[in-house]
Amino acid sequence: MAQQFVKAELKGDKVVVFLKPTCPYCVMAEDVLSKYPFKPGHLKKIDISGRDDMQSLQDYLQEITGARTVPRVFIGEECVGGGSDVAALHKSGALRGMLESIGALQ
């Protein structure tokens, strides 16, 4: 079930963030992503806290990304990591190019 949910959410032209709102690294990722002018519907934040399937979602995210922690940030179907990773991509200028390459920005 978790596998089907995650796969259904990941699309080639979207950024998807699996997060918990109280996590400081999730807040960091959201802050970085808020600096970009996303087209409507091209940034999706999925709060996994409190979900009945939270544990299985984190288990599946670990299976496909190597990390069970949140945030897990996907650009298209590729996981680019967590909050620190997204901040580093932004600082280096690489994040904008990645977002533009999938057509997510206005």
C-alpha positions in Angstrom: 0.0 0.0 0.0 2.8 2.5 0.9 4.7 1.6 -2.2 1.6 2.2 -4.4 0.9 5.6 -2.7 4.5 6.8 -3.1 4.8 5.7 -6.7 1.4 7.4 -7.5 2.7 10.7 -6.1 6.0 10.8 -7.9 5.6 12.4 -11.3 8.2 13.6 -13.8 7.2 17.2 -13.6 6.5 17.6 -9.8 8.5 18.1 -6.7 7.2 16.0 -3.8 8.3 16.4 -0.2 7.4 13.8 2.4 7.7 15.5 5.7 6.6 16.0 9.3 5.8 19.6 10.1 7.6 19.6 13.5 10.9 18.4 12.0 13.5 21.1 11.7 15.0 19.6 8.6 11.6 19.5 7.0 11.1 23.2 7.8 14.6 23.9 6.3 13.5 22.1 3.0 10.2 24.0 2.9 12.0 27.3 3.5 14.4 26.6 0.6 11.7 25.5 -1.8 9.5 28.5 -0.9 12.1 30.7 -2.6 11.2 29.3 -6.0 8.2 30.3 -8.2 6.5 26.9 -8.7 3.8 26.5 -11.3 0.5 25.6 -9.6 0.4 21.9 -8.7 4.1 21.3 -9.2 5.1 21.3 -5.5 3.4 18.8 -3.3 4.1 18.5 0.4 2.9 15.3 2.0 2.6 15.3 5.8 3.2 11.7 6.9 2.8 12.4 10.7 -0.3 10.9 12.2 -1.0 8.7 9.1 -2.0 5.1 9.8 0.6 4.0 7.3 3.4 6.3 8.5 5.8 3.5 9.5 5.3 1.6 6.2 5.8 4.8 4.3 9.1 5.4 6.1 10.1 1.8 5.5 9.4 2.1 1.8 11.2 5.5 1.6 14.2 3.8 3.2 14.1 1.0 0.7 14.1 3.4 -2.3 16.3 6.2 -1.0 18.5 4.7 1.6 17.2 6.9 4.4 14.1 6.5 6.6 14.2 10.0 7.9 12.2 12.9 6.6 12.2 15.1 4.7 12.6 13.0 1.5 12.6 15.4 -1.4 11.9 14.1 -4.9 12.4 16.1 -8.0 10.5 14.1 -10.6 11.1 10.5 -9.6 14.6 11.1 -8.2 15.2 11.6 -4.5 17.7 14.5 -4.0 17.8 13.9 -0.2 16.7 15.8 2.8 16.7 19.3 4.2 20.5 19.8 4.2 20.8 18.3 0.7 18.2 20.7 -0.7 19.9 23.7 1.1 23.2 22.7 -0.4 21.7 22.3 -3.9 20.2 25.8 -3.6 23.4 27.3 -2.3 25.4 25.9 -5.3 22.8 27.1 -7.8 22.1 23.5 -9.0 18.5 23.3 -7.5 17.1 25.9 -9.9 18.5 24.0 -12.9 17.0 20.8 -11.6 13.6 22.4 -11.1 13.7 24.1 -14.6 14.7 20.7 -16.2 11.3 19.2 -15.2 9.3 22.3 -16.0 8.2 23.0 -12.5 8.9 26.7 -12.4 6.9 29.6 -13.7 
